[in-house]
Amino acid sequence: MTITDSTTATQGIRIGTAPDSWGVWFPEHPSQVPWNRFLDEVVEAGYEWIELGPFGYLPTDPNQLQDELGSRGLKLSAGTVFTGFHKGADQWKRAWDQALDVAGLASQLGAEHLVVIPDLWRSDLDASVIEPRSLDPEQWEALGRGHDQLGKALFEEFGMRQQFHTHADSHVGTYQETERFLEVTDPRFTNLCLDTGHFAYYGGDSVRLIEAHPERIGYLHLKQVDSDLRFTVLKNDIPFGDAVAMGVMVEPPLGVPEFAPIIEAVAKLDPSIFGIVEQDMFPVPSLDLPLGIATRTREHIFGCTAMARIR
C-alpha cells in the first residue's frame, strides 16, 4: 500500500478531513461555520475527501450535494450515525432510521463507510452520569448483536461497511473494552474506525491494536490528544465535551500519538483505507481558526511519513 499526494499518485491511504475539524457538531448552530465556507476551505487546505458530518449540516438533497462537491473536486468517504444497542432491542428502529437517512444519502455519492458512534454514559444536556460506566455481560452481548445486525443490513441495503468508533465517555473506550467489543462482533459486519485521539485519551496504543487485530481496522480518524491535559481531565472526571472546550484535542504534532508509526502500520494492511483528519473543536474560538490548523495538519502528515504511503 502507498501513502502519497493525490496530485502524484493513484494509490495510497486516502487522507481527508471532516466538518468536526471546523468545529461542527450539530446540523445547525450559531457558532458553526456555514457549510459552503467549510467546503471552500477544505479545498483551500488541500483535501480531496470529506465526511458528511452531522446529518443536515451539508445539503441533504443528493443532486445538490453532488453539485456542490463536484464543483470543488471533493468526494465523500463516510457518514455518521449514533447507536445505543446495549440498551435493548428497541434501539434498532432508532439506528436504522438514521441509517436510512445518512447511508441513503452518502451511498448515492459513492461513500463506502458508515462511522457508528456509541451513546455516552453522560447526558448530552448537562453532563450528568445517566448510566453505569461499564456494561454487564448481557449488555455486551446486546451491543454486539445490534451492531452485527446493523452492519449486515447496511451492506445488503447500501453496499456500505460499518466502522465502529470507540469514544471517550462511552462504554467502549479503553484497550480492554475495545478488545471485548471485537470479541462480541463479527468481522464480516462490524469493524473499527480507529480514532487515534479518542483511543489515546484512555492510554490506548494504536499501533499495538493494529498489529494485534489487523483484520478489524477498517477506517482511521487521525487525531492527537494533549498528553498532559488528558490526565487532568481524567483525574477530575471532566466530561469530554468540557475537555474539548479546554483544548484536550490538539493540533498535530503537539500531542499524542505520533501519526507516522500508525500510518506505516496501517499501510501494510489495506491499499485504500481512509485516514480522516479530525480536530474535535467545539466551540471554535474564531471561525478563522480551523483553516490554518487543517492546512498545517495536512502538511504535517505528508511531511512526517514516507510519501509512498499516502495520497
C-alpha positions in Angstrom: 0.0 0.0 0.0 1.1 3.6 -0.6 0.5 6.9 1.0 1.2 9.7 -1.5 0.0 13.1 -2.5 -3.2 12.8 -4.7 -1.5 15.0 -7.4 1.2 12.5 -8.0 -0.2 9.0 -7.2 -3.2 6.9 -7.7 -2.9 4.5 -4.7 -2.4 5.1 -1.0 -4.1 5.9 2.2 -6.7 8.4 1.3 -6.2 11.4 3.5 -9.3 13.6 4.1 -11.0 15.8 6.7 -14.4 16.3 8.3 -16.8 19.1 9.5 -15.6 18.2 13.0 -12.2 19.8 12.2 -14.1 23.1 11.6 -15.9 22.9 14.9 -19.1 21.4 13.5 -21.0 19.1 16.0 -24.6 19.9 15.1 -26.7 20.3 11.9 -27.3 23.9 12.8 -25.6 26.0 15.5 -24.9 29.8 15.6 -21.2 29.3 16.4 -20.5 27.0 13.5 -19.0 27.9 10.1 -21.6 27.9 7.3 -21.4 24.7 5.2 -20.4 26.4 1.9 -17.5 28.1 3.7 -16.5 24.8 5.1 -16.4 23.2 1.6 -14.4 26.1 0.2 -11.9 26.0 3.0 -11.5 22.2 2.7 -10.3 22.8 -0.9 -8.1 25.7 0.2 -6.5 23.4 2.8 -5.6 20.8 0.1 -8.0 18.0 0.9 -10.0 15.9 -1.6 -12.0 13.7 0.7 -14.6 14.7 3.4 -17.1 13.1 5.7 -20.8 14.1 5.7 -20.7 15.3 9.3 -24.0 15.8 11.3 -26.9 14.9 9.0 -28.4 18.1 7.8 -25.3 20.3 8.0 -24.4 19.7 4.4 -27.2 19.7 1.9 -29.3 16.5 2.1 -30.6 16.6 -1.5 -28.2 14.2 -3.3 -28.2 16.2 -6.5 -27.5 19.5 -4.8 -24.7 17.9 -2.6 -23.2 16.2 -5.7 -23.1 19.5 -7.5 -21.5 21.3 -4.5 -18.9 18.6 -4.0 -18.3 18.0 -7.7 -17.8 21.7 -8.5 -15.0 21.8 -5.9 -13.4 18.4 -6.8 -14.4 16.9 -3.5 -15.5 13.3 -2.7 -17.4 11.7 0.2 -15.8 9.0 2.3 -18.4 8.3 5.0 -21.4 9.4 7.0 -22.1 9.1 10.8 -24.8 7.7 13.0 -25.2 7.2 16.7 -26.4 4.0 18.4 -27.2 2.5 21.9 -27.7 -1.2 21.2 -26.7 -2.1 24.8 -30.0 -0.6 25.9 -32.2 -3.2 24.3 -34.0 -4.3 21.2 -35.9 -1.0 20.9 -32.8 0.7 19.8 -32.9 -1.0 16.4 -35.5 1.4 14.9 -33.6 4.4 16.1 -30.4 3.2 14.5 -32.0 2.1 11.2 -34.0 5.3 10.9 -30.7 7.2 11.0 -29.1 4.8 8.6 -31.9 5.2 6.1 -31.2 9.0 6.0 -27.4 9.0 6.3 -26.4 5.9 4.4 -29.2 6.6 1.9 -27.6 9.9 1.1 -23.9 9.0 1.4 -24.2 5.9 -0.7 -25.6 7.9 -3.6 -22.5 10.0 -3.6 -20.2 6.9 -3.6 -19.4 6.8 0.2 -18.2 3.3 1.2 -18.4 3.6 5.0 -20.7 4.4 7.9 -19.0 5.5 11.1 -21.0 4.5 14.1 -20.6 6.3 17.4 -21.9 4.7 20.6 -24.1 6.6 23.1 -22.2 8.1 26.0 -22.9 7.3 29.6 -23.1 11.1 30.3 -26.1 13.3 29.4 -25.6 15.4 26.3 -27.6 18.1 28.0 -26.0 18.6 31.4 -23.1 16.1 31.5 -24.6 14.2 34.4 -23.9 10.5 34.7 -27.0 8.7 33.4 -25.7 5.1 33.1 -23.2 2.9 34.8 -19.8 3.4 33.1 -19.3 -0.3 32.4 -21.6 -2.9 30.7 -22.7 -6.1 32.2 -22.4 -9.4 30.2 -25.9 -9.2 28.8 -25.4 -5.6 27.6 -22.1 -6.6 25.9 -24.0 -9.3 24.0 -26.8 -7.0 23.1 -24.2 -4.4 21.9 -22.6 -7.0 19.7 -25.8 -8.4 18.2 -27.1 -4.9 17.4 -24.0 -3.8 15.6 -23.8 -7.1 13.6 -27.4 -6.7 12.6 -26.8 -3.1 11.5 -23.6 -4.0 9.6 -25.3 -6.8 7.7 -28.3 -4.6 6.8 -26.0 -1.7 5.8 -24.1 -3.9 3.4 -27.1 -5.6 1.9 -29.1 -2.4 1.5 -26.5 0.2 0.6 -23.2 -1.7 0.0 -21.6 0.2 2.9 -19.3 -1.0 5.6 -20.0 -0.3 9.3 -17.0 1.1 11.2 -17.4 1.4 14.9 -15.8 4.4 16.6 -14.5 3.9 20.1 -15.2 7.1 22.1 -14.3 9.0 25.2 -17.1 8.9 27.9 -18.6 5.8 26.2 -18.7 2.1 27.2 -16.1 1.3 24.6 -13.0 3.5 25.0 -10.1 1.6 26.7 -7.9 -1.0 25.1 -9.6 -3.8 27.0 -13.1 -2.5 26.2 -12.2 -2.3 22.5 -10.9 -5.9 22.5 -14.1 -7.0 24.3 -16.1 -5.3 21.6 -14.2 -7.2 18.9 -14.9 -10.4 20.7 -18.7 -9.9 20.6 -18.9 -8.8 17.0 -18.4 -10.5 13.6 -15.7 -9.1 11.3 -18.0 -9.7 8.4 -20.3 -7.0 9.6 -18.5 -4.8 12.2 -15.0 -3.4 12.3 -13.3 -0.4 13.7 -13.0 3.3 12.9 -9.8 3.7 14.9 -9.8 7.2 16.2 -6.2 7.7 17.3 -7.1 10.6 19.6 -10.0 9.0 21.4 -8.0 5.8 21.8 -5.1 7.6 23.3 -7.5 9.5 25.6 -7.6 6.4 27.8 -4.0 5.4 27.1 -4.6 3.1 24.2 -1.7 2.2 21.8 -3.0 2.4 18.3 0.0 0.5 16.7 -0.4 -2.3 19.3 -4.1 -2.6 18.4 -3.4 -2.5 14.6 -0.8 -5.3 15.0 -3.0 -7.4 17.3 -6.2 -7.1 15.2 -5.1 -6.1 11.6 -8.3 -7.6 10.1 -10.5 -5.4 12.2 -9.1 -2.0 11.2 -11.4 -0.6 8.6 -11.1 3.2 8.8 -9.0 5.8 10.6 -9.7 9.1 12.3 -6.3 10.9 12.7 -6.3 13.0 15.8 -4.0 13.9 18.7 -4.7 14.4 22.4 -2.8 16.7 24.8 -0.7 14.1 26.7 -0.7 16.2 29.9 -4.2 17.7 29.9 -5.9 14.3 29.4 -4.7 13.1 32.8 -6.0 16.3 34.5 -9.3 15.7 32.7 -9.5 12.0 33.8 -8.4 12.7 37.4 -11.0 15.4 37.8 -13.7 13.5 36.0 -14.2 16.3 33.5 -16.8 15.5 30.8 -15.5 15.0 27.3 -17.4 18.0 25.9 -15.9 20.3 28.5 -12.4 18.7 27.9 -12.7 19.6 24.2 -13.5 23.2 25.1 -10.4 23.2 27.3 -8.3 22.0 24.3 -7.7 18.4 25.1 -7.6 17.6 21.4 -4.7 19.5 19.9 -3.2 20.4 16.6 -0.6 17.9 15.4 2.3 17.4 16.2 1.7 18.9 19.7 0.0 15.8 21.1 0.0 12.0 21.0 0.1 9.6 19.3 2.6 10.2 16.6 0.9 9.7 13.2 3.8 8.2 11.2 4.0 4.8 13.0 0.2 4.4 12.7 0.2 5.3 9.1 3.1 2.9 8.4 1.4 0.1 10.3 -1.9 0.6 8.5 -0.2 0.9 5.2 0.7 -2.7 5.3 -3.0 -3.8 5.6 -5.1 -2.0 3.0 -4.1 -0.1 -0.1 -7.2 2.2 0.0 -8.0 2.8 3.7 -9.2 6.3 4.7 -7.3 8.4 7.1 -9.7 11.3 8.0 -8.3 14.2 10.0 -10.4 15.3 12.9 -9.6 18.1 15.4 -12.6 17.9 17.8 -13.1 21.6 18.3 -16.3 22.9 19.8 -17.0 25.7 20.0 -14.2 27.3 17.9 -12.8 30.5 19.4 -12.8 32.0 15.9 -14.2 30.9 12.6 -10.9 31.8 11.1 -9.0 29.2 13.2 -9.9 25.9 11.5 -8.5 26.6 8.1 -4.9 27.2 9.3 -5.0 24.1 11.6 -6.4 21.9 8.8 -3.7 23.1 6.4 -0.8 22.7 8.8 -2.1 19.2 9.8 -2.2 18.0 6.2 1.3 19.4 5.7 2.4 17.6 8.9 1.0 14.3 7.7 2.6 14.5 4.3 5.9 15.6 6.0 6.1 13.0 8.8 5.7 9.8 6.7 7.0 8.3 3.6 5.3 9.8 0.5 4.9 6.3 -0.7 2.3 5.7 2.0 -0.3 8.5 1.4 -2.3 10.3 -1.2 
